[in-house]
Amino acid sequence: MAALYDAHGRLAFGLAYRVIGDSGEAEDIVQESFLMLWRQSGRLDARRGSVRSLLLTIVHRRAIDALRRRSGRSEQAVASFDPIAGASQDPLEFASRAEERERVRRALSELPLDQRQAIELTYFGGLTIAELAAQQEIPLGTAKSRLRLGLGRMRKSLSGE
């Protein structure tokens, strides 16, 4: 577990912090996420994805849940992936993450506007798909399709580089 935390703790914290915007709460989310991953370790299946992907999914969902619990939650999409000051002391790791953020930013910018907005509002703005549909005044199925198509295009774009 310590090796897993050393490998992915900073990335998990960065994700939680970007969604929630509070370092103390982000630390709590990361801790809870690692505990949840530990409790589910017996059910892990490498064919379904990496431990890193599962961990980041757990962190993201917990952060969104925390955001929703807040009173007066902000529905502003976090479209920037700028580095978090002090999150990485290692210059090589910092550069690698900056490069990864740039790849994601580029992949997002290549999407049609409706798909990009769907991803930004759900993943970074904390909206559910139903809330996205209501905000955009579109049918629920259309909102789901936009999100699915956008994520598929991003996956293809990021794996092709």
Backbone torsions as a table, in degrees:
resi	resn	phi	psi	omega
1	MET	NA	-38.4	179.0
2	ALA	-62.3	-41.6	179.1
3	ALA	-64.8	-39.3	177.9
4	LEU	-63.8	-42.9	178.7
5	TYR	-65.1	-43.4	178.8
6	ASP	-60.5	-38.1	-177.9
7	ALA	-74.8	-34.9	-170.5
8	HIS	-127.2	-0.8	-176.2
9	GLY	-60.5	-45.4	-178.9
10	ARG	-65.7	-41.9	178.9
11	LEU	-63.4	-42.9	178.6
12	ALA	-62.6	-44.0	178.4
13	PHE	-62.5	-43.2	179.7
14	GLY	-58.8	-42.7	178.5
15	LEU	-64.8	-48.7	-179.8
16	ALA	-60.9	-41.9	-178.8
17	TYR	-65.0	-40.3	-179.4
18	ARG	-64.4	-35.4	-179.2
19	VAL	-78.7	-44.8	-169.7
20	ILE	-93.6	-33.5	177.0
21	GLY	78.1	12.5	-179.5
22	ASP	-135.0	120.8	-173.6
23	SER	-66.3	-39.4	179.3
24	GLY	-64.1	-44.2	178.9
25	GLU	-68.4	-36.2	177.7
26	ALA	-63.4	-40.7	177.2
27	GLU	-61.2	-42.4	178.2
28	ASP	-62.1	-42.9	-179.9
29	ILE	-62.5	-42.7	179.6
30	VAL	-64.3	-44.4	179.4
31	GLN	-60.8	-47.4	178.9
32	GLU	-61.7	-36.5	-179.0
33	SER	-68.0	-42.3	177.4
34	PHE	-64.4	-38.5	177.0
35	LEU	-64.1	-42.2	178.6
36	MET	-63.0	-42.7	178.3
37	LEU	-61.3	-42.3	179.0
38	TRP	-61.5	-43.7	180.0
39	ARG	-65.6	-28.9	-178.9
40	GLN	-95.9	5.7	-173.4
41	SER	-58.5	-30.6	178.7
42	GLY	-68.3	-20.2	-178.2
43	ARG	-99.9	2.9	-177.7
44	LEU	-68.0	139.9	-179.9
45	ASP	-135.8	114.9	-176.6
46	ALA	-60.5	-25.2	179.3
47	ARG	-69.3	-22.7	-177.8
48	ARG	-90.9	-7.1	178.1
49	GLY	142.1	171.6	-177.4
50	SER	-80.0	160.8	175.9
51	VAL	-62.8	-38.1	178.8
52	ARG	-59.1	-46.5	179.9
53	SER	-62.1	-43.5	178.9
54	LEU	-63.6	-44.7	179.2
55	LEU	-59.4	-47.6	-178.4
56	LEU	-66.6	-32.1	174.6
57	THR	-65.1	-44.1	178.4
58	ILE	-62.6	-45.9	179.4
59	VAL	-59.7	-46.7	-178.6
60	HIS	-61.0	-46.5	-179.3
61	ARG	-64.1	-41.5	179.1
62	ARG	-66.3	-38.1	178.7
63	ALA	-66.6	-42.3	177.6
64	ILE	-63.7	-41.8	177.3
65	ASP	-60.4	-42.6	179.1
66	ALA	-65.0	-39.5	178.3
67	LEU	-62.6	-40.0	179.7
68	ARG	-68.9	-31.3	-179.9
69	ARG	-72.4	-23.3	-179.9
70	ARG	-64.5	142.0	174.5
71	SER	-77.9	139.5	-179.9
72	GLY	65.1	40.0	-175.6
73	ARG	-57.6	146.3	178.9
74	SER	-82.3	131.5	177.6
75	GLU	-104.2	19.3	179.6
76	GLN	-76.0	129.0	179.4
77	ALA	-73.3	138.1	176.7
78	VAL	-94.2	96.1	-174.7
79	ALA	-91.5	-13.4	-178.9
80	SER	-97.3	150.1	178.8
81	PHE	-121.1	40.0	-177.0
82	ASP	-65.4	151.1	-179.7
83	PRO	-60.8	147.2	176.7
84	ILE	-89.0	122.7	-177.5
85	ALA	-58.0	129.6	175.9
86	GLY	77.2	2.1	-177.4
87	ALA	-73.3	-24.5	-179.2
88	SER	-134.7	125.0	178.6
89	GLN	-89.9	-22.0	-177.8
90	ASP	-84.5	117.5	-177.6
91	PRO	-60.8	-35.7	179.1
92	LEU	-66.9	-41.9	178.2
93	GLU	-65.6	-41.3	178.8
94	PHE	-60.4	-45.0	-179.3
95	ALA	-65.4	-40.7	179.2
96	SER	-62.2	-43.3	179.1
97	ARG	-67.8	-37.2	177.8
98	ALA	-62.8	-39.7	177.9
99	GLU	-65.6	-40.9	178.8
100	GLU	-65.3	-41.2	177.6
101	ARG	-61.5	-39.7	-179.7
102	GLU	-65.7	-39.0	176.9
103	ARG	-61.8	-44.1	179.6
104	VAL	-65.9	-43.8	178.7
105	ARG	-58.9	-43.3	179.5
106	ARG	-64.7	-44.3	179.2
107	ALA	-62.2	-40.3	177.2
108	LEU	-63.6	-41.6	-176.8
109	SER	-67.8	-22.2	-179.9
110	GLU	-81.4	-11.9	-178.6
111	LEU	-76.4	152.5	169.8
112	PRO	-59.9	150.3	-175.0
113	LEU	-53.0	-44.7	-176.9
114	ASP	-63.8	-38.0	178.8
115	GLN	-72.2	-40.2	178.4
116	ARG	-62.4	-44.1	179.1
117	GLN	-63.3	-40.0	179.5
118	ALA	-60.6	-44.0	179.9
119	ILE	-67.5	-46.6	-178.2
120	GLU	-62.6	-43.3	-176.5
121	LEU	-72.3	-34.2	-179.8
122	THR	-83.8	-46.1	-175.2
123	TYR	-80.7	-34.6	-176.3
124	PHE	-111.3	-22.3	-179.7
125	GLY	-94.5	-11.4	175.9
126	GLY	82.4	10.5	179.8
127	LEU	-80.2	146.5	169.6
128	THR	-79.1	169.5	178.5
129	ILE	-64.8	-37.1	178.0
130	ALA	-64.2	-41.0	178.5
131	GLU	-67.3	-37.5	176.5
132	LEU	-60.2	-46.9	-179.9
133	ALA	-60.5	-43.1	179.9
134	ALA	-65.9	-44.2	-178.5
135	GLN	-64.6	-40.6	-178.2
136	GLN	-84.3	-8.3	-178.0
137	GLU	56.9	50.9	178.5
138	ILE	-129.6	159.8	176.8
139	PRO	-63.7	151.5	-179.5
140	LEU	-57.0	-42.6	179.3
141	GLY	-60.7	-36.8	178.2
142	THR	-66.8	-42.4	178.5
143	ALA	-61.4	-44.0	178.5
144	LYS	-62.1	-42.5	-179.7
145	SER	-64.0	-43.7	179.3
146	ARG	-60.3	-44.0	179.8
147	LEU	-64.9	-47.7	-179.1
148	ARG	-62.1	-45.8	-179.9
149	LEU	-64.9	-42.0	179.1
150	GLY	-63.0	-44.7	178.9
151	LEU	-65.4	-37.9	177.5
152	GLY	-63.5	-43.2	178.2
153	ARG	-65.2	-40.4	179.0
154	MET	-65.1	-42.5	179.3
155	ARG	-58.5	-45.9	-179.5
156	LYS	-65.3	-42.8	-179.4
157	SER	-65.1	-43.6	-178.0
158	LEU	-72.6	-32.5	179.7
159	SER	-79.4	-21.0	-179.0
160	GLY	-82.2	-12.0	-178.1
161	GLU	-86.4	NA	NA
